[in-house]
Amino acid sequence: MSTVARPRALLFAGQEGTGETARRELYFFNLFRILQACVYAGLAYSPLAVTWVDLRYPALARASSLAYLIFALVAFMQTDTWLRRVTVNVALALVLDILAAVCAIASLRETQSGIAILLMFNIGAGALLLPARLAGSLAVFGAVALTVQAFIVGMLDPKYEIGLLESALFGMAYLASYGMFSVLGKQMRATEALAEQRGTDLANLSQVNDMIIRRMKTGVLVVDDANRIHQINESAWMLIGSPRPDLRDLGTVAPELSRRLYHWRTTGKSDSKSVALAEDAPEVVPRFTRLSPNEATNVLIFLDDTSLVSRRAEELTLSSLGRLSASIAHEIRNPLAAISYSAQLLAESEELAEADQRMVEIINNHCARANDVVENILQLSRRERSRPELVDVNAWVTSFVEEYKASNDLGIDQLRAVTQPRLIDGLVDPQQLQQVVWNLVQNAIRYGRLPGEPARVAVIARMLGEKGPPVVEVVDRGPGIPQKVAAQIFEPFFTTHEYGTGLGLYLARQLCEANQAALEYVPVAGGGSCFRITLVTQIAPTPSRT
């Protein structure tokens, strides 16, 4: 699956990061700071100061406003850099905002109230960008600084406009501004975080849906009113003959499908007859539907592979046959056990002739064969559900070969494990994989040998390509399997051996499919056979928000 969508990194109050929201807030905060510094410098240096702005302390006004303007310009240019340590930088900047405002209030007459009100925005912006406690502490610092300044300047200048009571009221306004902006910031970020999460969920859901459609056995196409293909999944692409990606005209790619679509558009009726849309492609039954009742242009086309329908019917038949066979097998088992037990007792007789001993041996052999058939049929009917888990395929193959050697006397036959230096993980039920590989190894040792030579079998763990799926392969160096026989070896009850049941490979494939794995036969160059089990890998989880 393509990569699962990630939410953009959000920067909550007091959290370092590179969130776009925090960058935007910090950008406008620094831009406002430049405007604020220009106001202070304009009042301190403008010729108008001579006429209607009285400078109480000209040197303090001009020096503090110039320094604050330089700081505001530097802060604006360093907005992106500040995001790396936003808490520290914003806190220090807010302290300087408060000190610059206090200096401006102290040094300028007739504008003290306006500057004090202007500082309220800085306190509120700090509440948006800083942790609640730190922002509250700075709001208290602003209120205390303004009150202390009013007390000191009021003692030095009897004409000072802002008294202690008014300073205290401004301090309360700062605290109220902090509280309001803090609550507003929490609600805003919670809403944005929820919207961001919903967007991520929708993106992930869209990718999952896209993956499901791509992997569907049913072919799916979206065609517009100009007969142009907009979307097509893998199954449909194969069913119409695997055309080149640049071919998008349905009439060129699949003329018969285009004819049936035209017939459906004009008459509203579909042709239910199956048709092969390409050479060597299976027959399909096309179905047409509009994407929505109000959508008059785009048409959704489903291509139902008739071979899949036949296969599903065959599976249902086999399932019913398996249940019926299981009932019969239970009834056969009891008399079979009695026959086998009687034959064993008869074989222990000392007066038994040689010819009779041979007959008893034949009875025992065929009882064992019949019992194997019964066991396979019962196993087919009572197969347990798979419990997949993440397995280290290298370690599993090594452990399997050691266990098989310990449980079976191989004599001169050879069995070895081949692993890779890289980590290979597969999602599978280990017990069912053990059952499948055990069956394959037994077949390889029994049939995968050249006349007069020992069997040479390898159980291999590897990956198909650099980034392909993990596979487990059972390879022998025997005569191989003829092509005509290889096409039937996975069919139930098909066998080329007189004592075979024909269910071993069928059961092995069924167990693999229960684990979403695939079992296939691959000829080996130079002679031999390879049975390959292609496993699935673990599905990547949705990344958590950071």
RACOR-V565749 format. One line per field, one symbol per residue. ss: DSSP state (2 for helix, 1 for strand, 0 for the rest). psi: psi as a letter, one per 30 degrees, with the letter a starting at -180 (. if undefined). A space follows every 10 residues. Layout:
ss: ???
psi: ???
//
This chain:
ss: 0000000000 0000000002 2222222222 2222222222 2222200222 2000100222 2222222222 2222222022 2222222222 2222222222 2222222100 0222222222 2222222220 0222222222 2222222222 2222220000 0002222222 2222222222 2222222222 2222222222 2222222222 2222200011 1110000111 1102222220 0000000012 2220222222 2222222000 0000100000 0001111111 0000000011 1111122222 2222222222 2222222222 2222222222 2222222000 0002222222 2222222222 2222222222 2000000011 1122222222 2222222000 0001111100 0000111102 2222222222 2222222000 0000011111 1110000001 1111110000 0022220000 0000000000 0002222222 2222000111 1110000011 1111010000 000000
psi: klkkkkkkkk jlkgkkahke eeeeeeeeee eeeeeeeeee eeeefkfffe efjkjeieee eeeeeeeeee eeeeeefgee effeieeeee eeeeeeeeee eeeeeefklf geeeeeeefe eeeeeefefl leeeeeeeee eeeeeeeeee eeeeefjfgk ejaeeeeeee eeeeeeeeee eeeeeeeeee eeeeeeeeee eeeeeeeeee eeeegkekkk kjkafggkke kkleeeeefg gilkffjfke eeeieeeeee eeeeeefgkk jgklkkflkg klkljkkkll elefjfdkkk kkjjjfeeee eeeeeeeeee eeeeeeeeee eeeeeeeeee eeeeeeffkf gkleeeeeee eeeeefeeee eeeeeeeeee fgklkkiklk kjeeeeeeee eeeeeffkjf bflkklkjll flkjkljlje eeeeeeeeee eeeeeefhkl kgllkjkkjk kakjaegalk lkkjklhafa kleeeffffg kkgklgkfgl fgfeeeeeee eeefgglkkl kjkkkgkllk jkjjlllkkk lkklk.
//
